[in-house]
Amino acid sequence: MWARSFLLSDEHFTISNSAAIQIAGNSHLTNAQLLSVFGGDVDRNIFRIPLDQRRAELESLPWVAHATVMRLLPNRIRVGIVERTPVAFVRNGTKIGLVDSNGVLFDVPDPQPENGLAPHYSFPVLTGISPDDPLSTRSARVRLYLEFMAGLDAGGEAISKQVSEVDLSYPDDVKAIVADSNSHTNLLVHFGSSKYLDRYHQYQQHLGEWKTQCPRLASVDMRYEQQVVLEPCTAAPEATATAAVERPVPIIPVLHSTLKAKPPVRHKPLLKVNGKAKRAAHGAAR
């Protein structure tokens, strides 16, 4: 009892100031932000500080993935921080935040006080992930995003750098805004849920011809094995028929559509008959 009373009351075991709380591992969170957890512990006996509670409070901070808190006798506290690693931006309405590989959302850090600069990230922006979603849903969608980006880069071409935005609203249809370096424009590409690299290569191989057929092309749907949907494609009907018959797209027949339904309406093939575009008979192959 005497020893316990001594440890709890002797001034040698008192945290004299905030400098006695040593913090390591933080790069985005400032010491001041972390020390706020220990605000009531200055001038407090080191043995009266609830270490588990302080660790839990630190880990409740959005940027903190893991924390350790230990006593260093006679009168110091050591704090170790493992911060979250962001993998993408997330857009919710007009707000842009960050997300890690586990689906945890957190804010973009404030500028660093030493230089006034905010950290620079080079990530796509994700949509289809909401703070209202359960963590399990957010985690699954971030895994899908990471699989998609890894799939694009499987050939060592760093294709993912061409992606500026990824929509994960429908897990069976990953949609991405992809830069077209030739025209300095961006196109929406539907990649489905597999064969990401193959579909990107097919997209790149035929993009020039598709843009010739559809000068205002904004969206390319690559999900289907036997057709590609181009939107919008506002060429004249006869010109469209000519493109479909006289200038067939190799490997992938093109279905022109301005519909947004999923899956798209599949029209019967167009044939050129007596100089006019006609619908094929019901018995025509599909």
Secondary structure, 3 states (H helix, E strand, C coil): CHHHHHHHHCHHHECCCHHHEEEECCCCCCHHHHHHHHCCCCCCEHHHCCHHHHHHHHHCCCCEEEEEEEEECCCEEEEEEEECCEEEEEEECCEEEEEECCCCEECCCCCCCCCCCCCCCCCCEEECCCCCCCHHHHHHHHHHHHHHHHHHCCCCCCHHHHEEEEECCCCCCCEEEEEECCCCEEEEEECCCCCHHHHHHHHHHHHHHHHHHCCCCCEEECCCCCCEEEECCCCCHHHHHHHHHCCCCCCCCEEECCCCCCCCCCCCCEEEECCEEEECCCCCCC
